[in-house]
């Protein structure tokens, strides 16, 4: 079996793979960055006192979480042009990933904020701290520690989800595997290489997550 | 200083405060006791509006708390609150716990705040623990830091909600000593506690509550030795044999 494995073609296509890797990296980075902003805004909306804003946030979060990402990608890819909005594939892909991850991140952030015990808020209130001061000094610092590890977990999911963008012909990593398959009919070599690169990205993010888990979750010294 | 007038509060259908009338003068130390669920914690939590009530009037330092539209952040800064479960900020050192509100609410500069913080920690006997995190302190030490945190705001009133109930027996003394000292310094205090010794030593008045009603109010000796109501007598019997 191994003698049937063509390394030479992998090397030949290496520039393409590296470009795909770079694109996957850029797409993921842009998406997760925008998704964090979206998520924080959605979470603020979810916890808002105003019913209308809360309702909008809930509709957004729940409709994203209850539908498959592929459907969302196709919806933006095919649906937006029929509505008269024309944006290139790459941006469509980033938009879809951003909105998708944003909904999950909103829930991650909310879990972090609600994990801070009520007593902390009462103590802050009693000392005369304002809402923003309590957020800044008490709630966010304590929520951050429990939020970072699942956030990195979401980043890992997003990197893997970005492979779906190959279906709307974005030139990312998985797309390279498809090209090796269609041009040379070598799916094994193609997707083996693709998988290897995903593994590398995963390994980096996972190490970061493990490290942050040790570092950031508030140290409980016994 | 504090004036309750026919205060009523419901949690849903549960009537937790029934026509409560109570006045606390400046410099007075009032101990509030009663069986659990009698509304005593709710009563003192009303004083800085950790709980809102539906009917009646409450003035604190001449400020109307029954008017829910008013912003009471400034008033809260004048009232120290000590919780049963301490509620220290776990991500800050003891000193940072104490100086957070003075720096951000009172807007005093950092150097002065640190000096003030050390002063207050010294007052509760914890000069050497300024840089410790709450998780490195014992329960009694944590509660004393919480008291120092309240004192750092130079409050007009200190409220204590069962400050020793979550402590191991051998740590109760160190917290009570601080509170006794505070009472002798003339602080206005409302203390929910079952510590009879504390009440007898420093309280000017003992209030007894049961099922949301304020049943008795009298000097500690009168209350503990000659309770007027049966319910109070039963209650005192229970904490004595305990």
Interface residues (C-beta under 8 A of the other chain):
Chain A: X117 X119 X120 X122 X123 X125 X126 X127 X128 X129 X130 X133 X137 X138 X141 X142 X145 X218 X219 X220 X221 X222
Chain B: X48 X50 X73 X74 X76 X77 X78 X79 X80 X81 X83 X85 X87 X88 X89 X90 X91 X100 X101 X104 X105 X133 X135 X136 X149 X150 X153
